[in-house]
Amino acid sequence: AVFSVAYFGFFREGCICSVGSVQNVALALFNDAYAIPLSALLFFLIPLVFDLLYVRQFCAGACPMGAIQELSGLYPVKIPRSIEAVLSTIPYLYLALAILFAATDSQFIICKYDPYVGIFRLNAPSTMLVFGGLLLVAGIFVNRPYCRFFCPYGVLLNWFSRFSGKHLTITPDNCINCKLCENSCPYNAILPSTIDAPKEENYKSRKRYIIFLFLIPVFAVGMTFLLKSFSDELATVHRDVRLAREIRKEIESGIQAASQRSITFKESGETVNDLYGREEYILSMYSKGAPWAGAFLGLSLGIALFSLTIRRERDEYIPHRGKCYSCARCFEYCPVHYEKINLK
């Protein structure tokens, strides 16, 4: 973690990182004029490959943003699961918008609003320095706030970790269900044993499954139409759309604006019709892309809710494959772990 903060953070100034490489991949997939650098592609793929082999090792120490938060987590406390569930939807929205904006060559919002790059470079806008500082302060008590509630790349790592070949185990032997590990985990990432859980009647389980299964397409369709209806507003993120609307407003009002981008456009010799043509093309791209972003959000939300209804029988406490950051705090509280050490 210290090496990651020192080298990937302050020496390389946080760029290029795996979190931001999502945008490079999206731009390369939807823009033939852009060739993704090999370094960006490797930074995107290598953590995902390690995820499939050994879960979230990248988050455990290699990511400079995760490492600086891990080092600042001095007095971790848990937050209520209900609040965590709501906050955990933010990375999905962030990922959907980041891909949409990158695919349309609008902005790399992950890099623009990265709260820690400003700290690594020591030259960010004051607002971003304050945001990064607040996250570090919050991270003293709420471990890894950015990783858990903002990081868009973490969504992909969460998915890939669920299919990993190997995963850490809390105890080296049979679990005695003491619950100490669950209490020690600051991420609510330990799945409890179901030995003492009350049994539910089958008809109630089936009814709940059917209801939440039906909600998946409902959420998907609803979010598809919602983002479709806001596609024109989302398109204003693109510089050419903002410029076209500024020029149109000038022509309609007869008042010449003094913005730098308006002056630059007029000095370029480009015609207004060319600018309007680009605007129309960008709006059509957003009209096509925004519904897909909405469908992704709706499906993610629906599937997440449906997964909460699934109850699996477990006779021991185990880490959640997607949410676990491999911090190993639970080892320190496992009496079986220490018994093994003392025997050796």
Buried (B, 14 or more C-beta within 10 A) or exposed (E): BEEBBEEBBBEEBBBBBBBBBBBBBBBBEBBEEBEBEEEBBBBBEEBBEBBBEBBBBBBBBBBBBBBBBBBBBEEBEBBEEEEBEEBBBBBBBBBBBBBBBBBBBBBBBBBEBBBBBBBBBEEBEEEBBEBBEEBBEBBBBBBBBBBBBBBBBBBBBBEBBBEBEEBBBBBEEEBBBBEBBBEBBBBBBBBBBBEEEEEEEEEEBEEBEEEBBEBBEEBBBBBBBBBBEEBEEBBBBBEBBBBBEBBBEBEEEEEEEEEEBBEEBEEEEEEBEEBBEBBEEBBEBBBEBBBBBBBBBBBBBBBBBBEEBEEEEBEBBBBBBBBBBBBEBBBEBBEBBEBEEEEE
